[in-house]
Every structure is written in C-alpha cells, then in structure tokens.
C-alpha cells in the first residue's frame, strides 16, 4: 500500500455512567481491520494509538462537530 496511513476516529456520546468512548470509523491505506471491531475508552484509545507505528496519522472527530481535531 502506498500513501499516508490514516485512522479516523469518532468521539461517541458519553455513557449513562459518564464514560467517554471512541470508535474507529475509517482506515486509510492500512489493513488493520481489528481496530474497527470495538469501541475504546479514553485510556484504551491512548494505549492503542501509542502502540501504532510512527507513520500512522489519526484524526478524532467530535460527535457534535463536523470539524476534526488532531491530538
């Protein structure tokens, strides 16, 4: 695969217990489909992102906004 590797992540609404969750919604130039099989809590998301190779770029989109922000 050629080109920049990118992961798009959607910030979901908080659960009734106040837990923030995130979901991988799109993978660009990667075959890591296992990333799309679950929702992630904030600490799980940080751990998953820190374990990715340096050439991976990601974008987190807020559920209420249409613009994405990169953290």
DOTORGU-962853 format. One line per 8 residues: number of its first residue (from 1); their letters; for each residue x, z, y of C-alpha. Coordinates in steps of 0.2 Angstrom, whole numbers. Layout:
NUM	A	X:Z:Y | ...
***
This chain:
1	XXXXXXXX	0:0:0 | 6:-4:17 | 2:3:34 | -1:20:41 | -8:33:29 | -23:42:37 | -36:55:32 | -52:58:42
9	XXXXXXXX	-59:75:41 | -77:80:46 | -80:98:53 | -96:104:45 | -108:117:52 | -104:135:48 | -112:143:33 | -125:157:34
17	XXXXXXXX	-111:169:31 | -101:161:46 | -88:152:35 | -82:136:43 | -80:121:31 | -72:104:32 | -74:88:22 | -63:73:19
25	XXXXXXXX	-74:58:24 | -62:44:23 | -45:39:16 | -35:25:24 | -20:17:14 | -20:31:1 | -27:33:-17 | -28:52:-16
33	XXXXXXXX	-47:52:-21 | -46:70:-27 | -45:76:-9 | -63:70:-7 | -70:80:-21 | -73:96:-12 | -76:105:4 | -62:115:12
41	XXXXXXXX	-62:132:21 | -50:133:36 | -36:141:26 | -38:129:11 | -38:114:23 | -22:120:32 | -14:123:15 | -19:106:9
49	XXXXXXXX	-13:97:25 | 4:106:24 | 7:100:7 | 5:82:11 | 20:71:14 | 26:69:32 | 20:51:34 | 2:57:32
57	XXXXXXXX	-8:57:48 | -25:66:50 | -40:67:62 | -53:81:62 | -70:76:69 | -81:89:76 | -99:88:69 | -107:89:86
65	XXXXXXX	-95:77:95 | -91:59:92 | -73:60:98 | -60:66:85 | -46:78:89 | -29:79:80 | -22:96:77
***
